[in-house]
Amino acid sequence: MRPDPMRDIAPADWTAFKRLREVALERFCERVLADVTRIASDAAKSKHERYLAIYRLIDERDAQINPIFDTLRRSTAIQQIVSFRLNDLLTAEELRQFSPELVSRVEDILEIYRRPL
């Protein structure tokens, strides 16, 4: 069976993807931990209120992280790269580390997502 050119990515792009996926994951986790720190240090709230706020935050972030990071497949890499960009987890400069063809595909998809309804 031949690879689907609309979904699969080149081996060099796959290598870059795996590396940049880790960068995006670290950024996501850094944001969550910063939010946890901010909530935990809010002395205006009781410890129980802070605990509940952190619990809700983690629950919300778990729902966000799953569709972005859970699947590590070549067939879903483009979708994940688009998600990284939509969630500001990958910079435009980092996107340029992929092949021009892949960058163009990602930018075309992003343009569709960002069009006003």
C-alpha angles and dihedrals in degrees: 000000000000121000116258105248091206093058112022122074133213119268093250090051090048090055091049090045094056091050095045092044087064090050090051092047091052090051092050092050092045090056092048092049091048089053091048090051092049092050094043092053096049099115090183088075129063119252089252092052090050091048091051092047091051091047091053091046093052091047091052093046091049088057089051098044097051100067092040101048113011100089118062103188134129089230092061099036095099091051089050093048089053089050091049090054094043089053095044091244095125125043125226088246091054090048088059089066087079124078116282089247093056093044089053092050092049093047091049090053092045090052090056092049093048098048114113114250 
